[in-house]
Protein backbone atom coordinates (compact mmCIF):
# COMPACT_ATOMS: atom_id res chain seq x y z
CA UNK A 1 0.00 0.00 0.00
CA UNK A 2 2.88 2.34 0.81
CA UNK A 3 4.39 1.60 -2.60
CA UNK A 4 1.10 2.31 -4.36
CA UNK A 5 0.69 5.54 -2.42
CA UNK A 6 4.19 6.64 -3.39
CA UNK A 7 3.51 5.92 -7.06
CA UNK A 8 0.28 7.85 -6.87
CA UNK A 9 2.08 10.81 -5.31
CA UNK A 10 4.71 10.71 -8.08
CA UNK A 11 2.03 10.61 -10.75
CA UNK A 12 0.17 13.57 -9.29
CA UNK A 13 3.44 15.50 -8.93
CA UNK A 14 4.46 14.81 -12.52
CA UNK A 15 1.04 15.84 -13.82
CA UNK A 16 1.15 19.06 -11.79
CA UNK A 17 4.71 19.94 -12.84
CA UNK A 18 3.94 19.12 -16.45
CA UNK A 19 0.94 21.45 -16.41
CA UNK A 20 3.00 24.24 -14.88
CA UNK A 21 5.76 23.81 -17.47
CA UNK A 22 3.27 23.80 -20.35
CA UNK A 23 1.52 26.89 -18.94
CA UNK A 24 4.80 28.80 -18.54
CA UNK A 25 5.72 28.04 -22.16
CA UNK A 26 2.23 29.04 -23.31
CA UNK A 27 2.40 32.35 -21.42
CA UNK A 28 5.92 33.13 -22.67
CA UNK A 29 5.11 32.45 -26.32
CA UNK A 30 1.79 34.29 -26.18
CA UNK A 31 3.20 37.39 -24.49
CA UNK A 32 6.26 37.43 -26.76
CA UNK A 33 4.04 37.47 -29.83
CA UNK A 34 1.78 40.14 -28.32
CA UNK A 35 4.77 42.34 -27.42
CA UNK A 36 6.22 41.88 -30.91
CA UNK A 37 2.96 42.91 -32.58
CA UNK A 38 2.65 45.99 -30.37
CA UNK A 39 6.28 46.95 -31.08
CA UNK A 40 5.60 46.71 -34.82
CA UNK A 41 2.56 48.96 -34.44
CA UNK A 42 4.60 51.55 -32.55
CA UNK A 43 7.29 51.40 -35.22
CA UNK A 44 4.72 51.92 -37.98
CA UNK A 45 3.27 54.91 -36.13
CA UNK A 46 6.76 56.39 -35.92
CA UNK A 47 7.40 55.87 -39.63
CA UNK A 48 4.04 57.38 -40.54
CA UNK A 49 4.70 60.43 -38.37
CA UNK A 50 8.12 60.96 -39.93
CA UNK A 51 6.65 60.65 -43.42
CA UNK A 52 3.91 63.19 -42.71
CA UNK A 53 6.37 65.70 -41.27
CA UNK A 54 8.81 65.23 -44.16
CA UNK A 55 5.99 65.79 -46.65
CA UNK A 56 4.86 68.92 -44.82
CA UNK A 57 8.42 70.25 -44.73
CA UNK A 58 8.77 69.78 -48.49
CA UNK A 59 5.63 71.75 -49.37
CA UNK A 60 5.34 74.37 -46.66
CA UNK A 61 5.62 78.01 -47.62
CA UNK A 62 7.21 80.99 -45.89
CA UNK A 63 5.14 82.05 -42.93
CA UNK A 64 3.89 78.55 -42.16
CA UNK A 65 4.75 76.99 -38.84
CA UNK A 66 8.05 75.14 -38.80
CA UNK A 67 7.92 71.31 -39.17
CA UNK A 68 9.00 70.75 -35.56
CA UNK A 69 6.10 72.84 -34.24
CA UNK A 70 3.69 71.16 -36.67
CA UNK A 71 4.80 67.75 -35.47
CA UNK A 72 4.47 68.72 -31.80
CA UNK A 73 0.92 69.97 -32.32
CA UNK A 74 0.00 66.76 -34.14
CA UNK A 75 1.59 64.48 -31.52
CA UNK A 76 -0.04 66.39 -28.64
CA UNK A 77 -3.46 66.09 -30.27
CA UNK A 78 -2.93 62.39 -31.02
CA UNK A 79 -1.76 61.58 -27.48
CA UNK A 80 -4.58 63.59 -25.87
CA UNK A 81 -7.13 61.49 -27.73
CA UNK A 82 -5.41 58.25 -26.84
CA UNK A 83 -5.16 58.89 -23.10
CA UNK A 84 -8.95 58.76 -22.88
CA UNK A 85 -8.44 54.97 -22.89
CA UNK A 86 -5.27 54.53 -20.79
CA UNK A 87 -5.42 50.74 -20.78
CA UNK A 88 -5.15 50.48 -24.55
CA UNK A 89 -3.84 53.91 -25.50
CA UNK A 90 -0.70 54.85 -27.37
CA UNK A 91 1.12 58.11 -26.66
CA UNK A 92 3.78 59.83 -28.74
CA UNK A 93 6.17 62.69 -28.03
CA UNK A 94 9.21 64.21 -29.69
CA UNK A 95 11.73 64.82 -26.94
CA UNK A 96 14.72 67.06 -27.50
CA UNK A 97 18.36 66.26 -26.87
CA UNK A 98 18.88 66.77 -23.10
CA UNK A 99 20.42 70.17 -22.45
CA UNK A 100 19.52 71.43 -25.92
CA UNK A 101 15.73 71.09 -26.01
CA UNK A 102 13.61 73.59 -27.91
CA UNK A 103 10.09 72.53 -26.96
CA UNK A 104 9.83 69.18 -25.17
CA UNK A 105 12.03 68.27 -22.22
CA UNK A 106 12.16 64.54 -21.58
CA UNK A 107 11.11 63.87 -17.99
CA UNK A 108 12.01 60.17 -17.89
CA UNK A 109 15.71 59.86 -16.90
CA UNK A 110 16.05 56.53 -18.70
CA UNK A 111 14.72 57.92 -21.97
CA UNK A 112 16.86 61.05 -21.59
CA UNK A 113 19.95 58.86 -21.17
CA UNK A 114 19.00 56.89 -24.28
CA UNK A 115 18.68 60.09 -26.34
CA UNK A 116 22.06 61.26 -25.09
CA UNK A 117 23.46 57.89 -26.08
CA UNK A 118 22.03 58.35 -29.57
CA UNK A 119 23.83 61.68 -29.87
CA UNK A 120 27.12 60.12 -28.80
CA UNK A 121 26.81 57.15 -31.15
CA UNK A 122 28.17 57.04 -34.68
CA UNK A 123 25.23 54.88 -35.75
CA UNK A 124 22.20 55.43 -33.48
CA UNK A 125 19.53 52.77 -33.84
CA UNK A 126 15.98 52.35 -32.61
CA UNK A 127 15.50 51.01 -29.09
CA UNK A 128 12.52 48.92 -28.00
CA UNK A 129 11.89 48.02 -24.37
CA UNK A 130 9.24 47.03 -21.85
CA UNK A 131 9.15 48.90 -18.55
CA UNK A 132 6.94 49.19 -15.47
CA UNK A 133 5.69 52.72 -14.91
CA UNK A 134 3.18 53.79 -12.27
CA UNK A 135 2.25 50.16 -11.72
CA UNK A 136 1.50 49.49 -15.38
CA UNK A 137 3.35 47.52 -18.04
CA UNK A 138 4.44 49.83 -20.86
CA UNK A 139 5.99 49.00 -24.22
CA UNK A 140 8.30 51.75 -25.44
CA UNK A 141 9.99 52.47 -28.75
CA UNK A 142 12.59 55.25 -28.97
CA UNK A 143 13.49 56.37 -32.48
CA UNK A 144 16.43 58.76 -32.92
CA UNK A 145 15.58 61.96 -34.79
CA UNK A 146 18.40 63.41 -36.88
CA UNK A 147 18.75 66.50 -39.02
CA UNK A 148 18.37 65.07 -42.50
CA UNK A 149 18.50 68.38 -44.41
CA UNK A 150 20.23 71.73 -44.02
CA UNK A 151 16.89 73.42 -43.48
CA UNK A 152 16.36 71.28 -40.34
CA UNK A 153 19.70 72.33 -38.87
CA UNK A 154 19.21 75.97 -39.91
CA UNK A 155 15.79 76.09 -38.25
CA UNK A 156 17.14 74.68 -35.00
CA UNK A 157 20.07 77.09 -35.07
CA UNK A 158 17.59 79.95 -35.44
CA UNK A 159 15.44 78.79 -32.53
CA UNK A 160 18.25 77.81 -30.16
CA UNK A 161 21.78 79.00 -29.59
CA UNK A 162 22.72 76.22 -27.15
CA UNK A 163 24.85 74.62 -29.85
CA UNK A 164 25.53 74.69 -33.58
CA UNK A 165 23.44 72.09 -35.39
CA UNK A 166 24.53 70.36 -38.59
CA UNK A 167 23.13 67.73 -40.95
CA UNK A 168 23.38 64.30 -39.33
CA UNK A 169 23.18 65.55 -35.75
CA UNK A 170 20.78 63.81 -33.40
CA UNK A 171 18.29 66.46 -32.30
CA UNK A 172 16.15 64.26 -30.10
CA UNK A 173 13.99 61.18 -30.35
CA UNK A 174 10.44 60.15 -31.13
CA UNK A 175 9.13 58.25 -28.10
CA UNK A 176 6.13 55.98 -28.72
CA UNK A 177 4.60 54.19 -25.74
CA UNK A 178 1.75 51.68 -25.54
CA UNK A 179 0.11 50.29 -22.42
CA UNK A 180 0.51 46.51 -22.35
CA UNK A 181 -1.25 45.93 -19.02
CA UNK A 182 -4.61 45.05 -20.53
CA UNK A 183 -3.09 42.54 -22.94
CA UNK A 184 -0.90 41.05 -20.20
CA UNK A 185 -3.97 40.60 -17.99
CA UNK A 186 -5.84 38.79 -20.76
CA UNK A 187 -2.84 36.54 -21.34
CA UNK A 188 -2.71 35.76 -17.60
CA UNK A 189 -6.40 34.79 -17.66
CA UNK A 190 -5.90 32.61 -20.72
CA UNK A 191 -2.86 31.00 -19.11
CA UNK A 192 -4.90 30.14 -16.02
CA UNK A 193 -7.52 28.49 -18.21
CA UNK A 194 -4.80 26.68 -20.15
CA UNK A 195 -3.30 25.40 -16.88
CA UNK A 196 -6.64 24.01 -15.69
CA UNK A 197 -7.33 22.32 -19.04
CA UNK A 198 -3.81 20.90 -19.32
CA UNK A 199 -4.00 19.65 -15.73
CA UNK A 200 -7.25 17.86 -16.51
CA UNK A 201 -5.93 16.47 -19.81
CA UNK A 202 -2.68 15.21 -18.30
CA UNK A 203 -4.60 13.76 -15.35
CA UNK A 204 -6.89 11.81 -17.67
CA UNK A 205 -3.89 10.65 -19.70
CA UNK A 206 -2.04 9.55 -16.54
CA UNK A 207 -5.04 7.58 -15.28
CA UNK A 208 -5.47 5.96 -18.69
CA UNK A 209 -1.81 4.95 -18.78
CA UNK A 210 -2.00 3.62 -15.23
CA UNK A 211 -5.03 1.51 -16.08
CA UNK A 212 -3.29 0.21 -19.20
CA UNK A 213 -0.16 -0.70 -17.25
CA UNK A 214 -2.24 -2.41 -14.54
CA UNK A 215 -4.03 -4.43 -17.20
CA UNK A 216 -0.71 -5.43 -18.73
CA UNK A 217 0.59 -6.51 -15.32
CA UNK A 218 -2.49 -8.66 -14.70
CA UNK A 219 -2.06 -10.36 -18.05
CA UNK A 220 1.58 -11.12 -17.27
CA UNK A 221 0.68 -12.45 -13.81
CA UNK A 222 -1.92 -14.81 -15.29
CA UNK A 223 0.74 -16.29 -17.52
Buried (B, 14 or more C-beta within 10 A) or exposed (E): EEEEEEEEEEBEEEBBEBBEEBBEEBBEEBBEEBBEEBBEBBBEBBEEBBEBBEEBBEEBEEEEEBBBBBBBEBBBEBBEEBEEEEEEBBBBBBBBBBEBBBBBEBEBEEBBEBBBBBBEEEEBEBBBEBBEEEEBBBBBBBBBBBBEEEBBBBBBBEBBEBEEBEEEBBBBBBBBBBBBBBBBEEBEEBBEEBBEEBBEBBBEEBEEEEEEEEEEEEEEEEE
